[in-house]
């Protein structure tokens, strides 16, 4: 199928999923093509979407074709460009429209984001943010590690081509940097970025994290590699609270936010698997399972004494002496 024909089929699939479906005459009009082409489009739709249903128009008596919404839902995921445009529209309306219109647009944006499948939402969100930054409509304040353009480019190239990567790396505990050959499986993005990779020269060949700011140089090697069987980056990321993992074990985590902090905490996604419960006193308890107690500690400090660690006991002990009551605001 040619590029244009593929676009035509997807365009008509979206129309067929509308309330009334689509007719041959409407396909001719939409695509500016002839009757025979419209028939071929319907035949292609029937092959691609077995759910395609042929109906009789009550008014004209002519045939119409209809698809259930769920059949094409994955194809309707908005692009990063579309979401960036929506964010810019919010910014423009905020300067010239009423409060009600601005709030309605923000609610629409939130609803669209909520409908995006989980496996795509993180990637689209990152792309949208990058677009807004590039267009000068967003800024990223605050401290962050300095990056190296040549290292970033090498990592990106290796990930796209499943190529081995030679890096000169110095870990936290290393007295000096040394060369390693790794098989990159992905990136974890956070306050610090971590390259998720296998050190091919190490016995066992397990998944490791390498601080990107600890990579002094990187070279893409001509040899390709086969990804670890069954490895899924999203599942791997869900094991972490953030991007840094010091502890090897997983923990059942439970935090209780006081009533004064509950509404703020409800606006956060602390972990993709979290379960939240409101208490009768207005408090909020958040539960999830993950590794990364040190990063949890860093985050909990921001909440001062407005949060209580119910479990694990190791984390409760880590934060006990560092909860303050004099913060002017919560996150």
Secondary structure, DSSP 8 states (H G I E B T S, - for coil): --HHHHHHHHHHHHHHTSSS-B-HHHHHHHHT--HHHHHHHHHHHHHH-TT-EEEE-TTT--EEEE--HHHHGGGG---HHHHHHHHHHHHHHHHHS-HHHHHHHHHHHHHHHHHS-HHHHHHHHHHHHHHHHHTTS----S------HHHHHHHHHHHHHTEEEEEEE--TT-SS-EEEEEEEEEEE-SSS-EEEEEETTSTT--EEEEEGGGEEEEEEEEEE----TT--HHHHHTTBSSS----SS-EEEEEEE-HHHHHHHHT----TT-EEEE-TTS-EEEEEEEB-HHHHHHHHHTTTTSEEEEE-HHHHHHHGGG--S--S---
